[in-house]
Amino acid sequence: MTGTGTPLAAGGGIAAGAVYPLPSYDTPRARLNDMGPAALSETEIVSLVLGGQPEKALGEARMLLGKFGGLHGLLRANVSELTQEHGLGPARAAQLKAALELGRRLLLTPAVERLQIRSPEDVAALLMVEMGHLDQEQLRVLLLDTRHQVIRHVVVYVGNINTSLVRVGEIFKEAVRENAAAILLIHNHPSQDPSPSPEDAAVTREVVAAGRLLSVDVLDHLIVTQQRYVSLRERGLGFGQ
């Protein structure tokens, strides 16, 4: 993962107190804008919540996650404990606690309130605006429960979507981890032409076959642009018996 901004000292350790500037395109904020929040590490997300200089915030986020044992430890920590950390005043500690509380409440949201996918239009409404404006091709997987309600979506690949580069195992990794009952693929065409290519159909065919082996239903594969989308299932591409 790029974007750590923390140099290594001789022997492989982290150079104490050293902060090197990140390229503007590699800051957490730039990566979020270019690839979406699902592509960020926990350290990058916490650094954005903390705010301030990206390089310094990444170091603070890394230190906090390490000291408190990850996000669950930070959630258990109180504001007083957090403000004892160097550079983390009451305002930033409260900001971090508020963000963690939002995440906790979201996890407690009853399943009936989750978005349910009933058609390709539902998927397009969820992700087309964000993905249609990306200037680089990106493949995401929508994870769904047994009622086809959205668990979350993850970025699994950035670049040309073809069978020689996309690893089917990566597509199902988070689905298996989340015990998802179904998945749905979605990727964008920066050319603004949503027409499926032979490679798009080939990737879909491989994923559908793997889904049958894993008992994970592959509902569809959508290609989106700023204004249009295409469902490969509706076109009969990659979903043949």
Buried (B, 14 or more C-beta within 10 A) or exposed (E): EEBBBBEEEEEEEBEEEEBEEBEEEBBBBBBBEBBBBBBBBEBBBBBBBBEEBBBBBBBBBBBBBEEBEEBEEBBEBEBEEBBEBEEBEEEBBEBBBEBBEEEEEEEEEEEEEBBBBEEBEBBBEBBBEBBBEBEEBBBBBBBBBEEBBBBEBBBBBBEEBBBEEBEBEEBBBBBEEBEBBBBBBBBBBBEEEBEBBEBBBBBBBBBBEBBEEEEBBBBBBBBBBBEBBBBBBEEEBBBEE
